[in-house]
C-alpha cells in the first residue's frame, strides 16, 4: 500500500517540519536580577534628559540634574534621518522601539499584553500601580504563596514598576511629571476612570502635546460604551461565541484570549502607527481599541458568511451535506474549516485514552488525489461523486469518516509525517504539555524559561514576532514598586530631598522592592 501511494502521489523529497523556522533565533530568556536598570535612550519628549546628559558631561552630574528637575522639557525638532546603513552586525543596533517611553497604566490582561509587546521591542515601559495592591492579577490564581502569580508575571515582562496613588495630590504631581517625560500613555481602566483621576486627553495634551493616549475599552461609542468588559463578554459581544461550538450545542467561548490579548495586539499596532504619524505631525493622538471591535475583526470571515447566506446555503459547512437547513445568522460550524478547503478534526491512534490524540485534516483540492492514495481510496480519484470539490461538498461527513479510519491507525505525529510528504495540510492537536516541552519552540524563543526572585523558574511565551535586527530578550516582571526610586531619580531627575518629600507624603506607599530581597 505504501509503495503504491508513493508512486501515485509523488511525494516531496523532504518532509515539512511541523513548526516553521522563525527569523529571530537568538531570542533568549534573560535573568534580570533586582538592580538599578539604567534608563534607555531618551525619547524626543524627554529632550531635557538628553540636555542634562550633555550637561552632566561638561559641568558635573549633580548640577545638571538640579537644572533638569526645574526646567520644562524642551521639544527638539525631529533630527534628520540618517541615510547611512548601520555598520553594526544584525541585532547589534539596539531595538526597534529604543527611545520610546511608555507610561503604562494598564491592568489585568488586555492592556498589559499590549505594553509587554512594546517592551519586547525595546520601549521603556513604566508600569504605574496602586501602592500596596498593584495590578490585581499579582494576587489572582496564585500558585506559589507570597509570590506574584503567573497571571501577572507572564503578562508584564520587561517592564519597570512604580507605585503611585494617582488620587493623592503628590501622586498626581508625580504622574503629571511623568506625562511630560513619556511618549505614550496606555490604559485600560473602566470607562471614565482615567478622567476621574484628572487625566483627560485635553489635560494630558496641555502637559505634553506629543503624548499618544492609547486605551482599551470594552465597547466603542454607542449603547454599551460605559460597560465594564472582560474577555468572555467581548467574545460574546464580538461575534465569536455565536459562531463557535457545535450546531446542536450552546454558543462557546474559545481558550485563545482573543478579547484581551487580541485587543492588546490591535492597540499595540495603533500605538506604533501613531508614533509613526507623530514623526510627521509632531502631535500625539488618541488611540482606541474596543474589545468588541477587535473580536469582530478576528471574526470577519463569519460576517462574510452572514452575507453569503443571502445567496443560498453555505456549502462548506457540514450541515449542508447533512441537509440541515440554515437559519438567518451564520451558524456554529463545529470544526469545519473557515475557508474554502473543507477540514475536520479526526481521531488518531490512542484517542480512547489521550484527549488530544487528534489531527486537523484539510482536504485541499490540489492534493485530493494524494489524499485518496494515502487513505487507500484510489478509486475516488475518478469517481464523479468524489473527483471534484463541488461533488464532495454534500459528502463531507462520509469522506471524513473514511479518512478517520486511516488516521486512527496512526499516531498524530505519524500521520503528520506521512501527510506532509504529500503536502497535505494537517496539524496535530497539541496539548499545553506538549507545547511546553517542544524543543523547536524553545530554540526560537517562543517558549522561554524565566527566573524570578520570589517564585523561581517558570515558563512563559516569548515574543511571537521575530525581527532580525530587533532581537527580543525576555526579562522577568517587576516586583511591586521595584523601580519607584529609580524612576523618580533617573527619569524625573528628582533630587534626594524631593524624593524624600514625595515618599513622606504617602503618595507612593511603602517601598515594596525590599520585600523580595
Ligand atoms: N491609584 C489610585 N487609584 C487607582 C490607581 C492608582 N494607581 N489605579 C487604579 N485606580 C483606581 C481607578 O481610578 C478606579 O477608581 P474609580 O472607579 O474610583 O475612578 C479604580 O481603581 C478601579 O478601576 P477599574 O478600571 O474600574 O477596575 P475594576 O477592577 O473595577 O474593573 C475592568 C476592571 C477590567 C472590568 C475594567 O477596568 C474595564 O472594563 N476595563 C476596560 C476593558 C478591559 O480592558 N477589559 C479587559 C480586562 S483584561
Boltz pocket constraint, residues with backbone or C-beta under 6 A from the ligand:
constraints:
  - pocket:
      binder: B
      contacts: [[A, 107], [A, 108], [A, 109], [A, 110], [A, 111], [A, 128], [A, 129], [A, 130], [A, 131], [A, 164], [A, 165], [A, 166], [A, 167], [A, 188], [A, 189], [A, 190], [A, 191], [A, 192], [A, 193], [A, 194], [A, 196], [A, 197], [A, 216], [A, 217], [A, 218], [A, 227], [A, 228], [A, 229], [A, 230], [A, 231], [A, 260]]
      max_distance: 6.0
